[in-house]
Amino acid sequence: MFARLIGTGSCLPGKPVSNDDLAARGIDTNDEWIVTRTGIRSRYLAEAGMTSSELGLQAAQRALEMAGVGPEELDLIIVATSTPDFIFPSTACLIQGKLGNKGATAFDVQAVCAGFAYALGIAEKFIRSGSHSKALVIGAEVFSRILDWQDRGTCVLFGDGAGAVVLEASAKPGILATAMHADGSQSGILNVPGQICGGQVTGDPFLRMDGQSVFKFAVRVLSEIAEEVCTQAGIQTADVDWLIPHQANIRIIEATGKKLGIGRDKVIVTVDRHGNTSAASVPLALDEAVRDGRIQRGQRVLLEGVGGGFTWGAALLEF
């Protein structure tokens, strides 16, 4: 029994915000500086009141429509997010309520930018165990809420959005291999070191990052985990039809592809238009490539993400 992907969906809030738009808002930056270092030209930023659950709901509805599955048929809902609506209830339960589903297992996964890979791997194991048959997996983020808009080294990198997939139990090949890892000793190079205590914010409530350390770590572990899932499935990385890496920085994407020997023409890139949407980046890119016809049934697709924690994960699937 396999967990097979049968639908994808995504949601981006409002209109794209260009690099020039950010500069016009008073941020000490310019288009050339951002594009040269990151490859990012625009991103989407949620308006006040737009939450991760609302973005996730819209992405989920589109994925369910493609799959031809009604919300009542779902027995598992997992949301990957680092920017939940509330401390609790979970964003998954909020989306479940908005969909009108009752009774499905529903919970959030917090693995930052590797969150979608983690959530997909967890859902796959639920389905292969035989306990669940139809799963909705969502990555949804409003990272704009945790950015220091005076820190040009981080605020220009991120955007908001959501992506979703529907999985079902199937005798046909689907998710062929998954892997998930973490190294908590590296937590200091990318974090939001603040918390709510006694009704007050303590510590630093904004995203902080050591960019050079993140780059080196990300390229290494993304290459290693890609090799790991391909080995599990008994194939070479050259046999992969499409690589969808976490959309953090074009330099990381290109370095990872080069290390794996996967040509640029086989790599799905959306970071130039979406920025880094954390747990939403991989499903957003996947949905775009499915809907524009690049990804076809029967092809092998490698998804991978890396994020604060440090966490990293991957899934190899036959679409």
Number of C-alpha atoms within 10 A of each C-alpha: 13 21 29 24 23 18 22 30 29 29 23 23 19 13 11 16 16 18 21 16 14 19 15 12 9 10 17 13 16 16 17 14 12 19 16 12 11 20 21 28 22 26 26 23 22 21 12 7 7 15 23 28 29 21 25 31 28 20 27 30 21 21 26 23 15 16 18 12 17 13 20 13 13 23 19 24 25 28 32 34 33 23 22 22 18 12 9 10 12 20 31 28 22 21 24 26 12 13 16 10 17 15 10 18 15 20 18 23 22 20 26 28 33 33 34 37 30 29 28 29 22 17 24 27 17 18 23 17 13 11 11 20 21 26 28 28 29 39 39 36 31 30 23 22 18 16 21 16 18 11 14 16 16 17 20 27 23 24 30 31 34 33 36 33 28 29 28 24 22 16 10 11 16 23 25 21 20 27 19 21 15 17 11 10 9 16 16 15 17 19 20 17 14 13 13 11 9 7 7 8 11 12 12 12 17 20 19 20 16 13 13 10 12 18 15 12 17 24 19 14 19 26 19 14 21 25 17 19 24 22 13 13 15 11 12 13 21 12 12 18 19 25 26 25 27 35 30 28 20 21 15 22 23 18 18 22 22 13 13 17 12 19 14 14 10 15 18 21 25 25 26 18 17 27 26 28 31 34 37 34 34 30 28 29 22 27 23 19 19 16 13 9 10 13 19 15 9 12 15 20 24 25 24 30 31 32 24 26 22 24 25 27 29 31 26 26 23 20 17
